[in-house]
Amino acid sequence: MKKILPVLLVLALAAGLANCATPNAEVTTESKSSATTTTVATTELTTPTSEPTPETTTEPESLPVVNQSTTTTTQVSVTQKPVETTTKPTTTRKITTTKPTTTTKKPTTTKKPTTTTKKPTTTKKPTTTTQSSMNADNALKLFNDATKNAVRSKAGYKKSRTTVLTNLDFGILGSIAIVKDAVNEFLGVGTTNYSVNKGSDSNYLRASTFGAGDVENVTWQQDGKGWKITLNVKEGNTRWSGGSDRAPIDNGPLCFGTDDNGDYDHKTARNIYTAINNAEDASTTGIGEKASNVKFVATIDAAGRLTSLAASFNMHVDIDSVKYSFATLKNKSGDGTVSILYSDFA
C-alpha cells in the first residue's frame, strides 16, 4: 500500500496538470489527442478504491502527452504575417517616372532651320530690275555692279582699243616723221588688242564707280532676259602741270592712271605731259586735255554679268609749247577719236 500511494499522488498531479492544459487546447482547436488524454485522467481519479493492479504502474507514460499539446499551441498563426509584406513591392509604380520621355517634344524646335531656306530667295534681286521698276538709278547701279562682278571674279575677256588722229595742228613740223611718231606715241594712235585669261590679274578693266553727278543721261532697254544700258558721261577737262588730272570718264571701267603708260584708254593731260617729257630731245611746259561725247554701252545678262562693253569718246589736246632740239612749237593742238570694245567674257 505504501508503494501504491506515491503512484496515486503522481497520477493526481498529472490529472491536475491536464486540467490546466485544456484552455490552451481550446485556442488551437486543432489536436484531438489532448482531449482523449484528459478523459483517461478523469477515469483514473474515480477509481482510487479499486484493487491495485500491476498495470496501473505503466500509466505515468501519459505525461508526455501533455508536452505534445503544448508544443502544438506555439506553432499557430505565426506564418501568416509575412504574407502582408508582399504588398509593399507595389512601390514599383514609381517607375512610371518614365514620363520624362515626353521631353522629346523639344526637338520640334527643328522647325527653325526650315526658315533658313527662305534666304536663297534673295536671288530674286535681279528681278527687281524689271521694265516697270527700272529707272536711271537702278540702271546705273546695274552697270556698276556688272563691272565690279567681272573684276571680282577675274573674268576672262578680249579687248581692242583704236585711236584715230583726226587733226594735228603742228604746221610744217607735223609732217616731220620724228614729230609725227612722237605725237602718235604719246596720244596712243593706232589699234591695240588684249586677251585676258580667266583668273588672271589685270587692270585693263576696272570696277566702275559712276555716280549720278558723272552722267548726263541713262537709258535702258530689255535685251532678252538681260539689259542693254547706255550711259552718256559728262565731258571733262584735265590740265597739267598744275590743275586737275581726273575727269568724269575716269570714274568708269576704262583703264587709266597717272604715269606714262601706253595701256591707258583715256590719256589725261598728265599722261601726255609725262610722255612728252620722257621722249628724247623733247619737253613741254603745259598740256590741256578734254574728253567729250563720252558714251558707254553695256549688255548684261539676267544674272548681272557683263557680256559686252563698248566705250567711245572724242579727245582734244592743247600744247602750250613743245621744245625739240631743232625747233620749238607753241600753242599747238590735236584731235582724235578713241573707241574701246570688251567682248567674249568668260
Wavefront OBJ file of the C-alpha trace (Angstrom):
o trace
v 0.000 0.000 0.000
v 2.857 2.295 0.795
v 4.115 1.680 -2.724
v 0.713 2.498 -4.251
v 0.286 5.911 -2.576
v 3.197 7.558 -4.327
v 1.863 6.325 -7.615
v -1.566 7.781 -6.886
v -0.035 11.074 -5.968
v 1.794 11.163 -9.253
v -1.412 10.370 -11.133
v -3.268 13.108 -9.237
v -0.645 15.606 -10.127
v -0.788 14.509 -13.779
v -4.563 14.928 -13.792
v -4.259 18.404 -12.347
v -1.748 19.377 -14.973
v -4.016 18.005 -17.680
v -6.894 20.195 -16.466
v -4.652 23.249 -16.554
v -3.601 22.469 -20.120
v -7.136 22.325 -21.576
v -7.551 26.139 -22.083
v -4.646 26.151 -24.497
v -6.205 23.278 -26.365
v -9.390 25.374 -26.877
v -7.436 28.151 -28.509
v -5.879 25.889 -31.039
v -8.884 23.627 -31.822
v -6.538 21.597 -33.960
v -5.450 18.473 -31.972
v -7.900 15.794 -30.757
v -5.213 13.852 -28.918
v -5.265 16.243 -25.965
v -8.984 15.668 -25.409
v -8.523 11.908 -25.193
v -5.776 12.221 -22.672
v -7.960 14.201 -20.270
v -10.682 11.572 -20.238
v -8.173 8.968 -19.303
v -7.006 11.154 -16.451
v -10.519 11.595 -15.042
v -11.351 7.905 -15.092
v -8.215 7.145 -13.237
v -9.131 9.569 -10.437
v -12.545 7.968 -9.879
v -11.075 4.519 -9.058
v -8.864 5.018 -6.028
v -10.618 2.252 -4.033
v -10.180 -0.443 -6.609
v -7.637 -3.093 -6.176
v -4.255 -2.111 -7.255
v -3.163 -3.888 -10.313
v 0.324 -4.006 -11.760
v -0.983 -2.499 -14.966
v -1.589 0.965 -13.398
v 2.089 1.316 -12.834
v 2.572 1.957 -16.542
v 0.240 4.994 -16.733
v 2.850 7.635 -15.896
v 3.822 7.267 -19.586
v 0.778 9.505 -20.387
v 2.655 12.563 -19.053
v 4.479 13.214 -22.341
v 1.080 13.735 -23.987
v 0.759 16.997 -22.086
v 4.035 18.127 -23.600
v 2.793 17.343 -27.111
v -0.276 19.574 -26.678
v 1.760 22.497 -25.505
v 4.143 22.297 -28.431
v 1.334 22.486 -30.939
v -0.026 25.741 -29.488
v 3.217 27.611 -30.082
v 3.258 26.854 -33.807
v -0.046 28.522 -34.753
v -0.661 31.740 -36.857
v 2.977 32.781 -36.907
v 3.469 32.266 -40.641
v 0.561 34.473 -41.803
v 2.076 37.875 -41.012
v 4.988 37.748 -43.523
v 2.403 37.404 -46.295
v 1.369 41.044 -45.784
v 4.814 42.293 -46.651
v 4.361 41.174 -50.249
v 2.099 44.163 -50.892
v 4.988 46.594 -50.435
v 6.533 45.793 -53.846
v 3.633 47.808 -55.287
v 6.009 50.721 -54.803
v 7.268 49.765 -58.261
v 4.742 52.316 -59.540
v 7.469 54.874 -59.131
v 8.897 53.517 -62.362
v 6.123 55.456 -64.074
v 8.546 58.369 -63.797
v 9.463 57.351 -67.345
v 7.120 60.206 -68.293
v 10.207 62.412 -68.902
v 10.210 60.754 -72.301
v 7.664 63.428 -73.128
v 10.654 65.770 -73.336
v 11.022 64.524 -76.899
v 8.657 67.359 -77.810
v 11.600 69.767 -77.599
v 13.103 68.519 -80.884
v 10.164 70.249 -82.532
v 12.490 73.273 -82.416
v 13.986 71.797 -85.579
v 11.389 73.870 -87.400
v 13.687 76.875 -87.118
v 16.234 75.638 -89.697
v 13.424 75.459 -92.221
v 13.206 79.238 -92.050
v 16.761 79.472 -93.390
v 15.616 78.012 -96.676
v 13.906 81.300 -97.372
v 17.250 83.114 -97.611
v 18.118 81.684 -101.047
v 15.101 83.634 -102.285
v 17.478 86.615 -102.230
v 18.334 85.520 -105.752
v 15.175 87.379 -106.724
v 17.105 90.642 -106.566
v 17.869 90.617 -110.296
v 14.117 90.524 -110.895
v 13.831 93.958 -109.262
v 15.183 95.417 -112.490
v 12.025 94.708 -114.437
v 10.871 97.044 -117.167
v 8.305 98.576 -114.830
v 10.707 99.071 -111.899
v 13.789 100.101 -113.881
v 14.878 103.723 -113.582
v 18.054 105.745 -114.066
v 19.396 104.962 -110.607
v 18.781 101.227 -110.958
v 20.292 101.192 -114.443
v 23.419 102.998 -113.262
v 23.763 100.631 -110.323
v 23.309 97.621 -112.586
v 26.081 98.937 -114.839
v 28.494 99.496 -111.930
v 27.711 96.142 -110.326
v 28.281 94.254 -113.577
v 31.786 95.694 -113.939
v 32.550 95.009 -110.284
v 31.437 91.386 -110.664
v 33.702 90.958 -113.691
v 36.713 92.351 -111.822
v 35.977 90.452 -108.611
v 35.511 87.136 -110.406
v 38.595 87.744 -112.564
v 36.627 87.168 -115.723
v 38.362 86.424 -118.957
v 37.711 88.665 -121.978
v 39.104 90.203 -125.137
v 39.734 93.924 -125.562
v 40.501 96.151 -128.504
v 41.285 99.887 -128.491
v 41.601 102.089 -131.571
v 42.768 105.731 -131.564
v 42.499 107.819 -134.689
v 44.168 111.217 -135.018
v 41.701 113.430 -136.906
v 43.610 116.705 -136.670
v 47.147 117.762 -135.814
v 47.851 121.463 -135.806
v 51.604 121.271 -135.826
v 52.181 123.149 -139.049
v 55.033 122.049 -141.184
v 56.620 120.245 -138.228
v 53.654 117.938 -138.112
v 54.754 116.377 -141.356
v 58.190 115.516 -139.997
v 58.354 111.816 -139.245
v 60.053 112.180 -135.872
v 57.414 114.653 -134.696
v 54.561 112.657 -136.111
v 55.793 109.436 -134.490
v 56.219 111.179 -131.147
v 52.695 112.612 -131.315
v 51.240 109.244 -132.275
v 53.068 107.625 -129.388
v 52.023 109.954 -126.611
v 48.454 110.138 -127.937
v 48.282 106.375 -128.395
v 47.316 106.478 -132.048
v 46.636 103.082 -133.630
v 44.947 99.812 -132.629
v 45.942 97.691 -129.666
v 44.479 94.256 -128.827
v 44.460 92.443 -125.494
v 43.438 88.949 -124.388
v 42.879 88.327 -120.707
v 42.612 84.778 -119.399
v 40.045 83.962 -116.748
v 41.537 84.052 -113.292
v 44.398 86.392 -114.168
v 45.013 89.801 -112.646
v 44.924 92.823 -114.941
v 43.944 96.480 -114.907
v 42.572 96.533 -118.440
v 39.081 96.625 -116.885
v 38.262 98.405 -113.650
v 35.262 98.392 -111.330
v 33.082 101.336 -112.281
v 32.113 103.898 -109.653
v 29.972 106.195 -111.766
v 27.684 108.414 -109.750
v 24.676 110.490 -110.729
v 26.957 113.545 -110.972
v 29.134 111.865 -113.608
v 26.433 111.141 -116.176
v 24.194 113.311 -118.300
v 21.792 110.623 -119.411
v 20.990 106.979 -118.703
v 18.868 104.785 -120.949
v 17.977 101.114 -120.709
v 16.461 98.503 -122.923
v 15.488 94.950 -122.124
v 17.587 92.539 -124.146
v 16.057 89.083 -123.893
v 16.305 88.276 -120.188
v 19.089 90.800 -119.729
v 19.618 94.503 -120.256
v 21.320 96.947 -122.540
v 22.431 100.005 -120.550
v 23.642 103.200 -122.256
v 25.414 105.956 -120.332
v 26.241 109.421 -121.658
v 29.002 110.722 -119.435
v 29.766 114.374 -118.870
v 32.789 115.781 -120.660
v 35.810 116.573 -118.602
v 38.927 118.700 -118.809
v 42.312 117.902 -117.350
v 45.301 120.169 -117.035
v 48.990 119.609 -116.293
v 51.247 120.932 -114.888
v 49.023 122.063 -112.134
v 45.258 121.724 -112.183
v 43.200 118.571 -112.301
v 44.286 115.299 -113.794
v 40.975 113.462 -113.485
v 37.714 113.716 -115.470
v 34.270 112.069 -115.041
v 35.232 109.430 -117.619
v 37.924 108.238 -115.240
v 35.297 107.057 -112.713
v 34.215 104.422 -115.215
v 35.605 100.995 -116.120
v 38.303 102.113 -118.588
v 41.975 101.663 -117.896
v 43.740 104.859 -116.822
v 46.442 106.093 -114.455
v 48.788 108.917 -113.594
v 52.071 107.919 -115.229
v 53.130 107.269 -118.807
v 51.540 104.022 -119.870
v 50.508 103.018 -123.356
v 47.772 100.729 -121.932
v 45.696 103.654 -120.695
v 42.468 104.105 -122.658
v 41.920 107.710 -121.635
v 45.147 109.677 -121.652
v 44.837 112.663 -119.383
v 46.879 115.859 -119.605
v 49.241 114.425 -117.017
v 49.789 111.267 -119.081
v 50.600 113.305 -122.207
v 52.801 115.719 -120.286
v 54.801 112.821 -118.822
v 55.062 111.098 -122.215
v 56.432 114.207 -123.989
v 58.947 114.979 -121.284
v 60.115 111.355 -121.331
v 60.688 111.491 -125.081
v 64.217 112.026 -126.363
v 65.128 115.681 -127.030
v 61.589 116.889 -126.216
v 59.914 118.808 -123.416
v 56.724 120.711 -122.720
v 55.664 123.365 -120.249
v 51.997 122.528 -120.032
v 49.218 120.366 -121.501
v 45.450 120.696 -121.568
v 43.126 117.813 -122.483
v 39.375 117.360 -122.910
v 37.245 114.225 -123.304
v 33.816 114.808 -124.841
v 30.932 112.812 -126.319
v 31.734 110.060 -123.841
v 29.456 107.063 -124.242
v 29.273 103.589 -122.696
v 27.052 100.737 -123.845
v 26.920 97.552 -121.743
v 24.966 94.346 -122.295
v 24.255 92.487 -119.069
v 22.652 89.076 -118.714
v 19.889 88.108 -116.292
v 22.482 87.121 -113.679
v 24.039 90.599 -113.747
v 27.169 89.591 -115.673
v 28.767 91.585 -118.423
v 28.518 90.027 -121.859
v 29.960 93.012 -123.747
v 31.054 96.600 -123.107
v 31.749 99.357 -125.612
v 33.103 102.871 -124.953
v 33.878 105.819 -127.194
v 34.859 109.479 -126.821
v 36.484 112.384 -128.606
v 39.721 113.875 -127.362
v 41.225 117.275 -127.828
v 44.765 118.178 -126.745
v 46.258 121.665 -126.360
v 50.015 122.024 -126.092
v 51.390 125.220 -124.615
v 54.776 124.567 -126.155
v 56.851 121.650 -127.295
v 60.554 122.092 -127.499
v 62.595 119.867 -129.698
v 66.339 120.031 -130.257
v 65.757 121.603 -133.598
v 62.592 123.637 -133.036
v 60.047 124.896 -130.563
v 56.303 124.640 -131.140
v 53.876 126.844 -129.293
v 50.150 126.741 -128.912
v 49.643 123.609 -130.942
v 46.742 121.187 -130.750
v 45.453 117.860 -131.933
v 42.137 115.983 -132.124
v 41.244 112.355 -132.264
v 38.668 109.666 -131.558
v 39.027 106.699 -129.273
v 36.904 103.546 -129.246
v 37.211 100.521 -126.946
v 35.431 97.159 -127.096
v 35.348 94.389 -124.460
v 33.938 91.054 -125.617
v 33.920 87.275 -125.091
v 33.522 87.453 -121.321
v 34.050 84.118 -119.595
l 1 2 3 4 5 6 7 8 9 10 11 12 13 14 15 16 17 18 19 20 21 22 23 24 25 26 27 28 29 30 31 32 33 34 35 36 37 38 39 40 41 42 43 44 45 46 47 48 49 50 51 52 53 54 55 56 57 58 59 60 61 62 63 64 65 66 67 68 69 70 71 72 73 74 75 76 77 78 79 80 81 82 83 84 85 86 87 88 89 90 91 92 93 94 95 96 97 98 99 100 101 102 103 104 105 106 107 108 109 110 111 112 113 114 115 116 117 118 119 120 121 122 123 124 125 126 127 128 129 130 131 132 133 134 135 136 137 138 139 140 141 142 143 144 145 146 147 148 149 150 151 152 153 154 155 156 157 158 159 160 161 162 163 164 165 166 167 168 169 170 171 172 173 174 175 176 177 178 179 180 181 182 183 184 185 186 187 188 189 190 191 192 193 194 195 196 197 198 199 200 201 202 203 204 205 206 207 208 209 210 211 212 213 214 215 216 217 218 219 220 221 222 223 224 225 226 227 228 229 230 231 232 233 234 235 236 237 238 239 240 241 242 243 244 245 246 247 248 249 250 251 252 253 254 255 256 257 258 259 260 261 262 263 264 265 266 267 268 269 270 271 272 273 274 275 276 277 278 279 280 281 282 283 284 285 286 287 288 289 290 291 292 293 294 295 296 297 298 299 300 301 302 303 304 305 306 307 308 309 310 311 312 313 314 315 316 317 318 319 320 321 322 323 324 325 326 327 328 329 330 331 332 333 334 335 336 337 338 339 340 341 342 343 344 345 346
